[in-house]
Each structure stands twice: as structure tokens, then as C-alpha cells.
């Protein structure tokens, strides 16, 4: 990779880069009192509604993870905006202006020339090619080549004008080149923003860059001297800011749909600081980070922080709309334990358990964007797909499809008319299944095409999924299919490519 950014900035200093790549960190913001209305406990459902039988209790943060990390008495270096590596990218002419409409993005590992002689395998290039394709047409655009070691660490901005990717050390990538890069389509260049060796700060899993709804900035959780904080940076490298600036662990951050708030998880209520010798410190020579914490809200404009719940959150929170947040709680070892599904109404100040309190494993929750209904899988002796209302009352259930415990993926269409069901993690036992909002079968699974990872387009017109043909004589590799919203009319849009195909996501404006 070329190491020429400093010369580039000094000689050109494009206005879009602002020639000033950092801003002063904000003054620490006092944390307001816990976000609990005087008349409503966080364990209550809305007034006048039937409540699931479970009565949640306050849960403390559990024992820490098993991964061994350096003692907190040895602080890590302060995170800085690197902005030290520039790679010019030759872009297709169609990418030099804003994308028109919706596109689907995928990556093809080792895009090889087809050969009729199967006895002559093609040499592994060690690369993957990023593509954009327009649904309903044969139009596709090659974006760029990346090392195959990047894998799925590719994140498009909602407007399709920038793409974040993470380079890890491996074939074709030296230790001096690793880090988080931003491909800016308006500039035709990829710039290293952060010289980091992992997207999982201090070994806490479940992290990735999270774009703001307007595509102008993204969130990153990164290590601080003794813990982790939530940072934000603009797509041009300006306004790099520590949003939470807490001596505790702040992690699993995500934007609200309107971009005005950030939800995150923190252990600050039980472990206010990790700094050695500080009052209330949790410092230990055998220190390891937490695997859960409480849910908090941060106002992006004022940087005020409010605590939302007292229940342990053990997975990244999900905004359903601008008011409701869904979380996962329960056992930290779901392979042998149980999990719980919760929802929080941030305006009413109430939260309640949606899944029954029967010590089963509840996975793959998919909420309607109105927060009225949720579909999830109950895994016990058998697996059942359940439809429940927002209070947890079961409306309907389907038990004729037996997916693995962590092998189910579901997605509601934006208008909530359809629910698409498929496998995940390469475990695809059925063709695409589509139910209506009453959990009635609309499209039965085909036997000649197995389906994984269904995702509706933002306008609800298209359904993308990864498909595998089980027929004898086929390569048994996954291809990307685009179908109508009801799951019918599926078209293979990657059948001309060799090697492995992986779905990235929908890009552009409806």
C-alpha cells in the first residue's frame, strides 16, 4: 500500500477533508440520575396491559470473560485518528456520482475465470472482489479488490458514498498496513482512519462500525487507557470525538433511527472505574472485561447519558423504532443455558420480558418496525418459531420447521406484510419460507434451492437471500438470489462467478 497521505494533504488539502482531522474532546458531561420514572418500575409493561408472567429482578454484572488481557495497571495508548495511509482506487464511472435507487452488495472470494475442465483448478488469488448489483436487471458494478482476509468486515454507508473495511494481518497484508479504512467514493481513495489490530476492543465480541442514518459519520467502540468508550468520526475524518468518556466499560453502541440518540451497554453502575487506586476501582492484576452490563441512552446533541434498566444485557441492543429498544439477557453461555428477550419503552420508562420465563433458549428475534409484534425461535427438545405481541402474549407458532439452535434468520418486510425465514451460518435445511403477518404460509420452501440469511430491501420490493442448490452435479456453493417480496420469482444474480459469494447488504436510497 502507498504511504503518501501526508504529502497528499499538504499539497492539496481538499476542503472536504477540512485540513483539520481532529477536534477537542468534549468536556466530561455529568451523568443524570438513573432513568426510572417515579411511578413506573423498569420491570413493568404499559399501564392497563397484561404482563408476561416473569418478574425480572435486578441482576449484577456476572463474572468476567475468560480471555487473559494485560493488567489495567498498564494503560493502553490513547486512541488517535491515524489518517496516515492513502490508497488511490480506480472506480467505475458509474460510482463517481450518487447511486440511483437501491443496489445490493456482495463479495466474491477469488473471482476466477470459468473453465470447462474441472481437472484444471484455478489458482487461489487471495483476493475478494466487492460488487454492486441492481435488482431486477443484469447490471452490476465492480467496486474494488480487497484481501480475502478482510472477510465480512465490510460496511457500506446507507447512501452508498462510503464503505468501511478492516484489514487484518495476513497474506498480502503486513502488520504495518492493518487497521480500519474508509473508501470514499467522492474522493476515489481509501484512507486508514485507525491503526488498530481488531474491531473487538479488549476482546469484547459483537462490535463493528455503525453508520449514522444520514451516512455522514459512524460509531466505533475502542479501547481507552483502562476500559472502552464510544467514539464518533465523520466520513471526511473530522469531528473525531469520544462520546462517553467514562472510566468504566462502554460498549455495543448503536444509533437510533433518527440519529438523535445512541444506545449502548455499560458496567459503570457496578464498576465505575478501572483506573488503579481510584475510588471504587475494579482493578485487578488478572483483570478481564465484562460480558454484559446495563442499557444506557446518550443524547447526541447534549451528550447527556441516562440509565435505562437494571437488568443485565448480554448482547448488542437493537433499536426497533425511535422509542423502543430490544435486548437479550440471561445466561452468558447460551450453549448450555437460557436466554431472555426484553423490550424497553424509552419514553414511558418501562421495560419487560417478552419471552416466557420457562428456562428455554430464545434466539433470532425479528421485530416489526412498529414494535407491535416479534417473531423468535424457542429452542428446547424441539425448536418452534413463535409470533408474539409486544407484551409477550403468543399469537401463533409454527413447529414444522426444525432449524438448528443458532441456525435461523428472519426478517420482516418494511410494511410488515411478510416474514421471510431461512437458515444462517451456512446451515440451510429449507428453501425460502415466507409467512404473512398472521403466521400463515405464503410461500412453501422449495426443495431444489436451500435458503440462508433473508433480508428485505428498504423499500420492501425485493427479498435477497443466499441460496444453495442441492441437486447432483452442482457445486453446492452459495449464490445470491433476488426474489419478490413474497419469496417467489427468485433469480440467481451471481451464477456467472467462480469461487465463494457472500452477501454484504442493501445499499443506496429506495
C-alpha angles and dihedrals in degrees: 000000000000117000098204108112097110092056089043093055095043094051101038108017094185114213091234088063088052090215086248113087103180139042130205112272113253121258111265109272119221111243112240121230117288112291099247120127114230095239100038129061117215087240093064131096121221115297115275095020130115111253127214112258095249116102107201120215132203110277126198123221108277128233112300129259123283098238112111116232133177115283113268089238085079104063121210119239117273112265112252133184102254102194088168106125129061126188119185111222123204103223130197111257090245090063095057091080130043115289115259110229128327126337134180120226128209139163126230116205111214101358097207133179112261117250130197091211108076088188089071106068118195121245115259107249095198088228138107125205122219116219139184119207131186113229117237092026139070091241117125134164128206108224106182146312121256133178111275088235088074086075112167096344092112120117125182122205112242092250093049096236096114139029128198120209135173124226115204125187113273143099107352094004121090125203088254091061101049121113146080116312133190120212105208109198092193090059098033092229142105116223128191108236100176131025096214132139098214142025089217105078113217089352096295105145129218100058132132136144110285116208121218113245091253093050093235098114143005139216125238129183108213139169120269128192094288108000140000133284138188114254133186130201133177121242090250093053097257129123096031100180139170101228100187103028094184129152087225128074114281115180147142095055124181137172125246112242091256093047095236098110140035122212117206141161123241140173092210093115093062101024110028096180143011096196111121116253092005117133111272093010121166092201117149135166088232093045120159127174126261123262095213146005144164128308119254137182125216123197105223094210100045099024088225114154127212129189111231106186148007095217119104112255113205102178140041112288120241126213110223095183133334090290109036130063126190122209141175122232138168133065118023089214105054091175088075103012143051137270135208131210117219137182128201128202101209094192097049092038094230134124134180143176113262099187119071118263096241101118094251128135114260117193145158098036114190117187127200109242089244090060089232100116139018133197119207142157123251111204119196127119085331132013124249130186109222134196114204136170122244091272092054099255109146114242101176142337140203122210103168094090114071109198123176115264094260097020101090129098126180135178133185119221111244091252089049092233094120139035115202117207129194143138128274141206090038092300103123112158097161143036119255112303121202124189128182124236090275091055092251117146113259100165121022116214114268117231096215097058126043117205137214137176103010115198127177121221115250091253092050095234098110138043118205122196141157112251134196124197110219094192118123113261096031123113094244089226124138119256130185116253130191118204138171117272091267091055096253128120095037114186126196106229098178103047092112092062127088125216127026124337122202128185115235103178149264117309133191136023126312 
